[in-house]
Amino acid sequence: MSFSIKDEMPELVQQYAMYLRNIRGLSPKTVTEYCMDLRTLFRFLRSRTLMDTPLDEISVKDVTLDEIRQIKTYDIFEFMNFVADERNNMSSTRQRKSSSLKSFFKYLTVHEKLLEENPTENLTPPKKKKALPHFLSLEQSIELLAAVEGPDAERDRCILTLFLNCGMRLSELVSLNITDVVHNNATLRILGKGNKERIVYLNQACLESIEHYLAVRPKDGVRDRNALFLSNRGTRISPKTVQYLVKKYLDKIGLSGPGYSVHKLRHTAATLMYRYGNVDIRVLQDILGHANLGTTEIYTHTSSSQMEEAINSNPLAKVTEKGTKSSEDDDDET
């Protein structure tokens, strides 16, 4: 079901949405999610007096500032318990809702000075479980690139190559323009989250794949001449098309299922750079376009073979019972 901030939210929230978009520079998707969280909060609070009306049918378009002023800290805590117990929201979703509410009430108290007290001041976001990301091994990555075939092979191979080497997001790849490729210094300009621009260097594989694709990129009947990657209709390639082709090639090498997707290729690029390139974590942060270093640190996870190697490299590894070295080591020293 579609959601319209203008049609469903009160004017105060509409102004807040413009603040998020224009002042804080949040993406449209994030702004929408924040406003939907506020809609859920307002519906929950109103449901206590509209008990016969299903929650999703409660209108919040006419919520007033006076109504918002009545919201207390215990109301916020009750709401967070509700989304956890009744709606079974995961910790990551509850963490976002917590951020949404804290941001909104900070806007009202600090930025607009419409409220004297912030009911979310003591709200502590739930801890988000940091699961290790799924990623392809080096061998699987090579196999994936080798699986590309068909009439769009040059385009598809270029897309996979950029994902696996540059670690860009899906939205970043489909928004690439031809002019974003700067050939004289082998760089690529990427427009990331919040319209933040970053520059990444292109290695030989990326440069060659781009060159091969541009040589066959359609020139006639192109509707979007700026777009780097085109669909078969001559328009800018869509996220759905990219997701489909990535899934197709992953399936082809036996990596099907929910654990593998476009985003896993971004995880793969980060993991391979960190594991094989000894890349500094802050450099990796810049390449991936992460705002917080903590987001990048998840890629510092180690494989079981690395842990085994680390244990065996301990200088005490060959010290046996009673503090003496093994006979094998004694023989080596004679």
N, C-alpha and C positions, 0 to 999 in steps of 0.2 A: 504494500500500500504506500502510495506516494505521500510525502510530507512537505507542506508549504509553510515556511516561517511567516510569510505575509498573511496567509489566509487563516492560520490556526493559532498564532501566538499574539499576545497583547502587544500594544505599541512599545511598551517599555522593553520587552524582550527583543523586538525588532531593532530597536536602537542599540541594544547590547550586541546583537548579531553583527551590526555594521561596525561596532567598535572592535569586535574580535577579528573581523575580516580586514578592515582598513588600518586600524592602529596596531593591533598585535600581529597581523599578517598570517592568521591561521588559514588553513585550506578550507574551501567550501564544505568538504566532507566533514571536517572536524567541527566547524561551526554548526552544521546541521545536527550532528550527534549531540553537541552540548545543548542545543535548543530542544531536542527530543527528550533529553534527560530532564530538563526543566518542565516540559509538558507532563512527563510521568510524575514528577514531584507534585505539581499543582493538581493533577487528577487524583493522586493518592490523598492529598489533604482534603480535597472537596468530597471524596468518596465517603468520608466519615459522616457527612450530613446528607449524602445522596446514596443511601445504602441500596436502593432498589435499581440504581442505574449501573450497568456494567462499566468497569473502569475505562475501557477503551472508547466508550461513547460519551464520556464527560467532556464538555467543551471548556477550554481555558482561555478562550479568546478575550473574555471580559474580565480577566483577573486584574485587580487594581493594585496600586501601590499600597493602599491601606491594608489590603488583604495580605500582601507580602510582609508588611510591618508586623503582622500578628504571628509570623512564623518564629518559633523558638527553637532552642537547641534540641530539646527532647523531640520535637517534630522531625528534625533532621535525622536523629538517631532512629526513630521509629521507621522512617522511610528507608533508611539503609538496612534495617532488619527485614523490612518487607521485601525488598528486592533480593535479599539473600535467601530468606526462608520461603516466601511465596512464589517468587519468580525464578528462583534457582540461578540467579546471576553468578557467573564465575568471578573469581577474585579480580581478574583483569577488567571485567565489565564494571564491577563495583568500584574499582580504582578510578576508572574514567568518570563514573557518576560522581564520585567524591570530588574529583578535579573540576567537573562541570559546576557543581554547586558552590564550591569554594571560590571559583572564578567569578560566578555571577554575583554572589553577595559581597565579594571584595570590590567589584565594579560599582555596586550600589553604595557601599560605605566609603570607599576611598576615592574612587574616580568621580562619581556623581554626587557624593555626600547626601544621599537621599535617606540613608538609614544611619542611626546612631550606634546600633549594635549589630555585630555580625554573628548570626546563629551558627555559622560553620567554623568559627574560630577554633574550637576544640575538636573538630572532626579530624580524625587520623585516618588516612587512606589505608585500606587493607593491603597487606604485603602481597605483591605480585610474584607468583612462582616463576622463577627463571628456569625454564626448561631448555635443555640443550637443543639447538636448532638441527633439523635434518639437513644433510648435505650429501652431495655426491663425492665419491672418492676420485682421485686423479684418473684412475683407469676408467671409471664410469663416465667421467666428463669427456675423455677422449673418445670413448665408444659412442656417446651421445652426438658429438660433432660428426663422427664418421657415419652415423645413421641417416644424415640428411640427404634427401634425394627428391626428384620430381621437378616440375616446371618452375617452381619458386625456390629451388635449392640455394641459389646465391643469396637471396634475401633471407631465407630461413637460417642459413649458416651464419650470416652476418649478425642476425639477431641473437642467436645462441652464443656466438663468440663475444659479443659485447656484454651480455649477461654474465658469462663465466669469467671474463677478464676484468670488467669494470665494476661489477657488483651494483649496477643501477636498479632502481625500482621499475616496476611495470609502467607506472604513470610517466616516469622520466623518459623511458625508451620511446613510447608512442608519441611523445611531444617533441622529439628531436626534429630539428630542421636541418636541411643540407648545409646551411651557413654555420651550424654549430660545429661542424667538422673543420678544424683549422689545419690544413695540410702542411703549411710551411714550418710549424713547430710541433706537429703531431699531437694535438690536443683536442679534447672534446668538451664543449660547453654544455653543462647539464643544469636544467632548472628543477630544483628539488622542492621539498615541502616548504610551504610558506613563501614561495617564489624566491627562495634563496639560491643564488647561482654559485656553482662551483666548477672548477676546471680539473679534468683528469687527463693524464697522459695516455696516449695510445701506443701499445706495444706493436711488434711486427705483425702478430696474428690479427689484431684489430685493423691495422692499416691495410693489410692485404685483403681481408674480407670486405672491408668498405669499398676498396678499389674494384674488386671483382663484382660487387653488387651494383655499384654506380655504372659500371660498363654495360649492364643489362637492364638497369632501371628504366621503366617505360618513359618515353618522351612525348608520345602522342596520346591525346585523350585524357591527360592528367588534370584532375580537378583541383588538387592541392599541390601546386608546384614547389611550395616551401618544404613540405613534409619529406623527411628522409626516407621513411618506410611507407610504402604504398600498398593498398589492397588491390585485388584484381579489378576493382571498379575505378581505379585511379584516384581514390580518396585516401586520406591519411589512415593508416592501419589502426584498427580499433583494439582496445585492451582484450576484448573477447576473442578476436582472431589470434592474437599473440598467445593467449592462454590455451587456445585450441591446438595451435601448432606445437607448442612446448609439450603439452600432454601427449600429442600424437607421437612425438619422437621419444618421450620417456616410456610410453607404452611399448614402443618398438624394441627398446633394449631391456624390457622386463621390469621397469620401475613404475608400475601403475599404482593407483591408490591415493588416498587422501594425504599420505605423508610426503608426496612429491608434487611440486607445483612451480610456477614461475618464481615465486619468492624463495624457493629452495635453491634456485640457481644463484640468487644474490648471496644466500648463506654459503653456498659452495665457493664463490669467488673470494669471499672474505676469509673463509677457512683455509683455502689453498694459499692465499697470499701470506697469511699469518704463519702457516705451518711450514711452507717450503721457502718462503722468501725472507724469513726473519724480519718481517715488517714491524716497525715500531707501532704500538697501539694507537698513538695519537695521529700518525700518518694514515693508518687505516680508518680512523674516525673521519678524517678529512675526505678520503676517497669515497666513503660510504655516505657522507653527508649527514652524519648523526649530530644532533644538537648536544647530546650528553655523552660523555666518555663512558658512563656506566652501560649504555646501550651497546657500545662496541665491545666492552670487556667480555661479553658472552662468548666471543669468538676465541678467547684465550683458553678455551677448554682443551684438554689434551686427550689423545687417543690412548687406548690400552697399551699399544706397543711403546708409545713414548713414556708411559708410566713405568712399564717394565724396564725400559732402558735406563730410566732415572734411578730405579732401585738398584739395578746391577752396577751402575756407575759409582755407587757409594763406596768409598775406600775401605769400609768395613765389610763389604760384601763377601770377601773371602777369608775373613777372620772366623775361625771355627771355635769349637768348644774350648774352654779354658784360655781364650784370648790368643791362640796360636793360629798361624796361617795354615792352610791346607797343605798336604804333602805335595800336591801338584805344583803349588806355588813355590815350595822349597826346592823342588827339582828345577824349576825355571831359573832360580837364582844361582844355581851352582855352575 
